[in-house]
Amino acid sequence: MHLFDPLVLGGIRLKNRIFVSPVCQYSANEGHPTTWHLVHLGSRAVGGAALVLAEATAVEARGRISPADSGIWLDSQADAWAPIARFIAEQGAAAGMQLAHAGRKGSTAVPWRGGKELSAEHGGWPTVAPSAVAFASEYPTPAAMTAADIDTVVTAFADGARRAYAAGFRVLEIHAAHGYLIHEFLSALSNRRQDEYGGSFENRMRLVRRVVAAVRDAVPEGTALLLRISATDWTDGGWDLDQSCALVESLKNEGIHLVDVSSGGNVATATNPFGPGYQTSFAAAIRLRTGVPTGAVGMIVAPAQADHVVADRTGRRGAARTRAAARSVLAAAGGAGARCQSRVARAVCARMVARSRHGSRSHHATTRCGPRASA
């Protein structure tokens, strides 16, 4: 098993195991993708990646991180996404979309304007979360969600999945990581509810189980369904690897074809031990303990390193089935500067990896990157 071996997820056959991770572009217009997205995602498909995942795409307006986030809560947004998905497919790649809800980390300015709380007069909106606990002092304090709010969000994920599929996306990833809404429900540090959605582990994972079922039922059989999780909060008392494995085990027969394993993002004061491949051990542990295929991300910065992550040498299984890229060298071999902004950092561009396979040399374009943060 190697980086350039094909992979089947659901009814989708991927030509290799290089995925382009979702990267927030903060370039949408009222949730509608623009030509920026066509160029950004299309060029990754031209470069040879098997799967190109569109950025965290909000399933409802209050689920955006910033006013410039892309969305899929309107039919007109699906119409705007359609030519992008079509172009990706025409290049031989699968088009994927990450379905997301920012929860308490929403209603913030774009990163190059500080990324902090937006007031109503500057385009902000009320945020929601499992509990009325702000992510940090510079973030808005959310309203604790009612049972009706939760039902609305589950329906929004299902409707977003239907629109994404209609637009041509055949791979859908549910974003349950990085301190956004679903992750907020999973972690006892952000979920202080005392009803059926809080307290016990079974209660805290109730929302993600409902969302997975709703999305699965909303799209045709054969659609590849991925789940992105943070394997740990990097903080005592929070979400951790054992809970991650138990969650994945509970979902292994519920239609999830691959778990995209990241970490952190839910505790503002947590310290992530950044380093080469620092999250691959989580992907390996989840795969070995549950039998569910995993994707690895996080400072996998060279083709040989990426191949090692997925390799099956001398009978030993690799850390992950796939390697997701896109962060630190989004413009590699592309020739144009990239607006990497705040959430850039991890890995090589799939195009660089694809070219290296054929002995070509990647030329690193100048990028305008903000400080590193989890995405």
C-alpha positions, -999 to +999 in steps of 0.1 A: +000+000+000+016+033-012+007+069-018-001+064-054-022+032-051-059+037-058-085+037-030-122+030-030-144+049-006-181+040-008-189+040-044-160+063-054-127+051-068-098+075-061-068+073-084-043+077-055-043+085-018-035+122-019-063+144-006-063+181-006-076+192+028-103+218+032-086+252+036-107+283+045-103+309+018-125+337+033-134+348-003-171+340-006-198+365-013-228+359+010-218+323+012-215+320-026-181+307-039-164+329-065-138+325-092-112+325-065-126+291-054-126+278-090-089+287-094-079+275-059-096+241-060-093+236-098-056+240-098-053+214-070-072+190-092-050+198-122-020+190-100-030+153-096-047+150-062-073+122-062-097+141-039-101+179-036-121+190-006-137+224-006-133+244+026-155+243+057-188+251+041-215+264+065-248+245+065-266+276+079-257+313+079-250+314+117-227+285+112-200+305+094-167+314+110-167+348+092-189+367+068-166+357+040-171+319+046-186+298+019-221+282+024-245+256+012-277+267+030-292+282-002-300+266-036-282+296-052-250+286-034-253+251-048-257+266-082-225+286-077-206+255-065-217+233-095-192+246-121-164+242-096-173+206-089-176+199-126-142+213-133-126+192-106-142+161-120-131+169-155-095+168-142-099+132-130-103+141-093-132+136-070-149+167-058-156+168-020-171+193+003-167+197+041-200+204+057-195+226+088-210+246+115-187+270+135-208+271+166-193+293+193-163+301+170-185+319+145-192+356+139-156+367+138-136+389+114-115+375+086-080+366+099-062+396+083-086+419+102-078+402+135-102+373+135-120+385+166-156+390+175-178+410+151-204+434+164-238+435+147-230+468+131-199+451+115-219+421+102-218+399+132-246+376+144-257+357+175-238+324+179-249+291+194-232+262+212-241+234+235-235+257+265-232+295+270-194+293+272-172+315+250-142+300+233-120+328+245-124+364+258-122+379+223-150+356+210-187+360+213-206+343+241-229+319+225-265+310+234-270+275+247-289+256+221-325+245+227-338+211+215-354+229+186-321+245+177-304+211+176-331+197+154-327+227+131-289+221+128-294+184+120-318+193+093-294+219+080-267+193+076-290+170+057-302+198+034-266+209+029-257+174+019-285+172-006-275+205-022-238+195-023-246+163-040-269+181-065-240+204-073-217+175-082-199+167-050-196+129-045-175+130-014-189+147+018-170+153+050-187+161+082-166+186+102-166+174+139-132+188+147-112+220+156-136+233+183-165+239+159-201+230+168-200+192+167-167+190+185-181+214+211-208+189+219-183+160+221-160+176+246-169+179+283-149+211+285-173+229+262-205+209+267-219+215+302-255+205+294-275+183+317-300+170+292-298+141+267-270+159+248-247+164+277-230+147+306-223+111+297-201+101+267-232+086+250-251+118+254-222+140+242-219+120+210-257+121+203-255+151+180-227+137+158-246+104+155-277+122+144-258+143+119-241+113+104-274+095+100-292+125+085-264+131+060-262+095+051-299+093+045-299+125+025-276+114-004-276+084-027-259+051-017-224+052-030-217+087-019-184+086+001-189+099+036-159+111+057-158+124+093-132+148+105-124+147+142-099+161+166-084+131+183-076+151+215-082+185+230-046+185+243-061+193+277-068+172+308-105+165+312-113+171+275-118+150+245-091+124+240-079+094+220-099+068+239-131+087+234-122+092+197-117+055+192-150+047+210-168+073+188-154+058+156-162+023+168-199+034+174-200+048+138-182+020+119-215+005+107-233+038+102-220+047+068-187+064+075-161+053+050-130+072+064-121+092+095-099+123+088-079+126+120-067+160+133-064+174+168-070+204+190-090+236+183-115+235+212-094+249+241-078+284+235-051+278+260-041+243+249-006+238+235-002+215+206+032+198+203+038+207+166+064+187+148+067+166+117+038+141+115+027+150+150-008+137+145-002+105+125+000+084+157-036+093+163-047+081+129-027+049+133-043+042+167-078+048+156-073+026+125-057-002+144-082-002+173-114+002+152-106-012+118-119+020+102-098+036+075-082+069+085-066+099+069-035+115+084-028+153+084-003+176+102+031+187+091+036+158+066+060+179+045+078+156+020+067+130-005+087+102+011+073+110+045+038+110+030+044+076+014+057+062+047+025+072+064+004+051+041+029+024+032+024-013+040+059-026+043+069-061+055+034-069+064+030-040+088+001-016+083+008+021+077-004+048+100-032+058+077-050+049+044-046+084+030-026+115+034-043+148+032-023+179+021-027+215+013-016+238+041+019+252+040+027+252+003-007+258-013+010+277-041+038+251-047+043+246-085+012+268-091+030+300-100+007+324-082+007+338-047-018+322-023-040+339+003-032+313+029-042+336+058-043+323+093-052+287+089-022+276+069+005+254+080+005+217+075+019+198+046+028+199+010+006+208-019-007+177-036+006+191-069+042+192-055+038+155-044+024+145-078+052+162-097+079+147-075+066+112-085+076+120-121+109+136-112+098+172-117+109+200-095+084+221-076+088+258-076+075+274-044+055+305-051+055+334-027+027+332-003+010+358+020+005+337+050-008+347+084+002+330+117-004+294+119-036+281+135-057+250+134-083+249+106 
